[in-house]
Amino acid sequence: MGIWKVGTNAKITVETRAMLEEFAAKEHRSLGNLCFVLLTWATEQLQKAGTIERLLGKRVPIPKQGLQRNKPWNAESIK
């Protein structure tokens, strides 16, 4: 199987990036390596849970900002 390097983009806040960089420095890892570990772990947890709602246990709200384009168009929302 192996590991492939794949370029990805993710929207995160400046504060989140700073926090991740701090954790990476404490762990003597690169930011990319820390994100690889976290993404791998999160993927395994999501696979076990089956859905994001079950994974989060509905304790943490799922961000709604930026998802408006996925909703059906509504003429009243433009007014």
N, C-alpha and C positions, 0 to 999 in steps of 0.2 A: 504494500500500500504506500507507505512513505509519507513525507510531508512536502507539500507544494507551497511555494511562496505565491501569494495572491494579493494584489493591491486592493485595498478597500477604502471606502470613505464613510465617515460617521459624523453626524452632527452632535457635538457635545458642547457644554458651556465652558467658558474660560476657567471657571472655578473647578469643574470636574477634571479638566485637563491638568490643572495645577496639582490637584489632589492625586491623580494617577502618577504624575511625574514624581511627586514626593514618595509615594509608595514604591515606585520603581527604584528610586535612589536608595531607599532604606533596604530594599531586597537585593541591591547590587545587580539590577536587571535593566535592560533597555525598556523604553516605553513600548516598543513593538512586541518584545518578549512578554511583558506583563499583560498586554492586551491579548496575546495569543493564549496565555494560561487562563485568563478570565473568560474569554470567549469559548474555549474548549470546555471549561467547567460548566459554564452557563448552558451550553448546548446539551451536555449530558443531563443536567438537571431538567431542562425543558423536555427532553426526550422521555425521561421518567415520569414527569408530571402530565404530559400529553397536550396541555394548553397553557398559554401564558397566564390566564386567569387562575388556573389551579396552581401553577408554579408560584405566583405571587400571593396566593391565598386571599386575594382581594384586599390585602392590607395596604398595598402601595398603589396609588392611582396610576393608571396608564396615561402617559402624556397625550393630550388631545391636540395640542398646538401643532400646526403644520399638516394635520390630517384632513383638513377641510376639503381638499381637492378630491378626496375619495368619496365624499358624500354626494348624493344626487343633487343636481342643480335646483335651487329654490329661488324663484323670482323675488320673494319677500326678503330674502337675506341680503339682497343688493341694495334695497332702499335705504 
